[in-house]
Amino acid sequence: MTVKHDSMYTMRINKEIKEKAEIVARQSGLSLSGVVKALFIQMNETGAIPFDIRLTQNVRYHAAMDTSHMTHDEIIDKAMKEVINENIETLKVLAK
């Protein structure tokens, strides 16, 4: 079966994270592009993310707040924004 590659996906990521991921991918005989393609294919075939995404205790705490009116994605988005904002505040303090 021939697969037509007619779309491109680009993302920004921390250089150190990318470099470490490249080493892991190479050890498995893959490129980062190959890993991402495999991830997308697996997600399409199973309808799920093929691994457990572990949330930090901080994200779980914020997600456990009153969220009965929110979807799962909204809860995660809210928690992640709060974590990012906390990290920004920490960086501001460290920059002084």
N, C-alpha and C positions, 0 to 999 in steps of 0.2 A: 504494500500500500504506500503510495506517495503522499506525503503531507505537504501542503502548500503553506509556506511561511510568508504571510502577507500582512503581518503586524509587528510592530516593534514596541518593546517595553523598556523604559529607562528609569533609573532611580538614583537618588543621591544617598550616600552612606559614608560613615566615618571611614577614613583610609585604613586605620588599624584593624577595624572589624573586617573590612574587605580583604585585607592581606591575610589575616588569620583564616578566613573562610576559604580563600584560594588554596591555602596549604591543605586544609581538610579535603577539599574537592579533589585536588591533585592526588592525594593519598588514596582516594577512591577511584582514580582513573578518569575523573571528569573535570570539565572546566566549570566556572561559575555559571556560564550560560547554559551548559548542559544540566546543571543542578536545578536551575530555575525552570527550564523547559520540563524536566521530569516532575517538578513540583506542580506546575500548572496542569500537566497531563493527568497526574494522579488526582488532583482536586476535581478535575472534570469527570474522571471515571468514577470516583467514589462520592462526589458531592460533599466532601469534607476535607479539612486540612489533615494531611496524613501523619501528623505527629502532635503531641501534647504541647500546647503553648503554656508554659508555666508563668503565672502572674506573680509579681513580687507581693510581699505582704502589704506594702503601701497601696498597691493597686487594688488588692482584695478588700482592704479596709474601706477605701473610697467607694468601691463598687457595692459594698454591703450597706451603704447609707440608704435612706428612703428613695428607692428607685422603682416602686411599684408601678409608676406611670410611664416608665421608660422601657425601650426595647433593649435587648442585650447589647447591640452595637452602640446605642446611645450611652449605656452604662460604661462600657469600655472606653469610648471616646472621652467621656467626662473624666474618668479616672486618669487616663493617660495625659489629658491636658493639665490636670492638677499636678501630676508628677513632673511634667515638663516645666510648669511654672515654678515648682519648688526647686528644681535644678537651676533654673535661670536665676532665682533669688540667691541661691548658694554661690553661683558663679560671680554675681555682682559683689557679694561680700568678699569673696576670695580676691577679686580684682582690685579691691581698695588697698 
